[in-house]
Amino acid sequence: MMEYTSLPINTQTGVLPRTGFLEIENLVKSYPTPDKDNFVVLDGVNLTIGEDEYISVIGHSGCGKSTLLKIVAGLEKATSGSVRLDGKEIRQPGAERMMVFQNYSLLPWLTVRENIRLAVDEVLKNANRAEKISIVNQHLAMVNLTAAADKYPDEISGGMKQRVGIARALAIRPKMLLMDEPFGALDALTRGKLQRQVLDIWENNRQAVMMITHDVDEAIYMSDRIVLMTNGPAASIGEILEVPFEHPRDRAAMRNSKEYFELRNHALNFLDRYFAQDE
Ligand SMILES: Nc1ncnc2c1ncn2[C@@H]1O[C@H](COP(=O)(O)OP(=O)(O)OP(=O)(O)O)[C@@H](O)[C@H]1O
């Protein structure tokens, strides 16, 4: 069994001195309210993500995690500040950033294969028919859905639907994967299997990932860094934790290490502290 040694917890905030692929600078997001005051959701978020880095974002409900992800996806506009991908300002959705939602968002009148094919047709316009078929088949196999390819979404389980969503996102070869609680609706066993599957795919084909989760164990198991958000309104980044385990990770060995225990407690204490302020 792989063993992990104990290292000091490394916490950071703000913009990090690493190669920036996604660069979020002084991001502010507010919504107008009827009484003319603005409701400030995010206030001064600074974050840099590398092109092959897996980042998790954790924070209490309503602190603005989904809002942050939607701004990176181009589905929401920042009130001020800037968000750049590969040096270019993000102003709208784009095929280089694919989103995976918690509630699957599959088209119910299309089969599993057709749901993936639709995205491929829309984005990979220069690929010929044979190439498209091959890409769809390859991604069906990647998430173990070849046998279910011709079923409709209401004929498959929640875990399978989420795998279709992930295959669809990956099939168009995005530079960045944005996932909003992708495993949140799944039972523990299915969640564990799908986490491993997503990690396998990512380890073989690294890309930038930003994943929202409420689960500290999931964040430690999957990501390179964990972004801990302060409570809203006017939330920002409280701490960023470096996860010191090499990929591929052995979940059981990791869980038995002192370092895992310390990191987990550090994150939970952070969340408890902010939760206590709320009460
Ligand atoms: N379109 C909108 N208009 C006004 N307020 C909004 C809008 N969208 C989100 N908000 C508010 O912004 C805040 C942050 O919402 P967001 O969904 O980003 O939080 P979250 O951290 O993802 O929450 P959860 O963990 O519960 O999903 C909430 O108070 C929400 O009510």
The ligand as a Tripos MOL2 file, in Angstrom:
@<TRIPOS>MOLECULE
LIG
   31    33     1     0     0
SMALL
NO_CHARGES

@<TRIPOS>ATOM
      1 N1        -29.8990   36.1330  -10.3630 N.pl3     1 LIG1
      2 C1        -29.7780   36.4760   -9.0660 C.ar      1 LIG1
      3 N2        -30.3500   37.5820   -8.5630 N.ar      1 LIG1
      4 C2        -30.2050   37.9240   -7.2700 C.ar      1 LIG1
      5 N3        -29.4940   37.2130   -6.3720 N.ar      1 LIG1
      6 C3        -28.9100   36.0910   -6.8070 C.ar      1 LIG1
      7 C4        -29.0060   35.6590   -8.1720 C.ar      1 LIG1
      8 N4        -28.2940   34.5020   -8.3070 N.ar      1 LIG1
      9 C5        -27.7900   34.2290   -7.0920 C.ar      1 LIG1
     10 N5        -28.1550   35.1760   -6.1950 N.ar      1 LIG1
     11 C6        -27.7890   35.2230   -4.7640 C.3       1 LIG1
     12 O1        -26.3740   35.1530   -4.6980 O.3       1 LIG1
     13 C7        -25.9980   34.4090   -3.5300 C.3       1 LIG1
     14 C8        -25.0290   33.3220   -3.9410 C.3       1 LIG1
     15 O2        -25.7160   32.3170   -4.6880 O.3       1 LIG1
     16 P1        -24.9450   31.0230   -5.2510 P.3       1 LIG1
     17 O3        -25.9540   30.1520   -5.8880 O.co2     1 LIG1
     18 O4        -23.8020   31.4580   -6.0550 O.co2     1 LIG1
     19 O5        -24.4170   30.3720   -3.8840 O.3       1 LIG1
     20 P2        -23.7370   28.9360   -3.6440 P.3       1 LIG1
     21 O6        -22.5850   29.1750   -2.7490 O.co2     1 LIG1
     22 O7        -23.4740   28.2720   -4.9340 O.co2     1 LIG1
     23 O8        -24.9010   28.1880   -2.8550 O.3       1 LIG1
     24 P3        -25.2230   26.5960   -2.7170 P.3       1 LIG1
     25 O9        -24.0290   25.9800   -2.0680 O.co2     1 LIG1
     26 O10       -26.4330   26.5710   -1.8320 O.co2     1 LIG1
     27 O11       -25.4830   26.0860   -4.1000 O.co2     1 LIG1
     28 C9        -27.2770   33.9010   -2.8840 C.3       1 LIG1
     29 O12       -27.6100   34.7520   -1.8090 O.3       1 LIG1
     30 C10       -28.2880   34.0150   -3.9970 C.3       1 LIG1
     31 O13       -29.5700   34.2440   -3.4700 O.3       1 LIG1
@<TRIPOS>BOND
     1     1     2 1
     2     2     3 ar
     3     2     7 ar
     4     3     4 ar
     5     4     5 ar
     6     5     6 ar
     7     6     7 ar
     8     6    10 ar
     9     7     8 ar
    10     8     9 ar
    11     9    10 ar
    12    10    11 1
    13    11    12 1
    14    11    30 1
    15    12    13 1
    16    13    14 1
    17    13    28 1
    18    14    15 1
    19    15    16 1
    20    16    17 2
    21    16    18 1
    22    16    19 1
    23    19    20 1
    24    20    21 2
    25    20    22 1
    26    20    23 1
    27    23    24 1
    28    24    25 2
    29    24    26 1
    30    24    27 1
    31    28    29 1
    32    28    30 1
    33    30    31 1
@<TRIPOS>SUBSTRUCTURE
     1 LIG1         1 GROUP 0 **** ****
